[in-house]
C-alpha cells in the first residue's frame, strides 16, 4: 500500500469513528429531550449522519452507487424538518377563542 492510500484509509477510518461518536451523542439527545423541538432537531441530525455514513461507505468502496440514495435522504430529511417545524409552530400558537375569552374577562394575555 502506498503512502497516499494509507493516509486515505486513516482519514476514512477517523471519519467513521467520528460519525459513530456523533451517533452516540445523538441517541442521548433523542432519549433525554427535554423538548419536542430538541428531539425533532436530533432526528434531522440523524438523517445527516446517515447521509455522511453512506458517503464514507461510498468513499471506502470507491463506488458511486449510494449518491442517489444520499440525495433522496437529504430531500426527505429537509421536508421532514419543515413539516415538524410547521406542526410545532401551529401547536404552540395560542387559539383565538382563548384570547377572546381572556379579553372579555379583563385578564392579561
Secondary structure by P-SEA (a helix, b strand, c coil): ccaaaaaaaaaaaaaaaaaaaaaaaaaaaaaacccaaaaaaaaaaaaaaaaaaaaaaaaaaccccaaaaaaaaaaaaaaaaaaaaaaaaaaacccaaaaaaaaaacccc
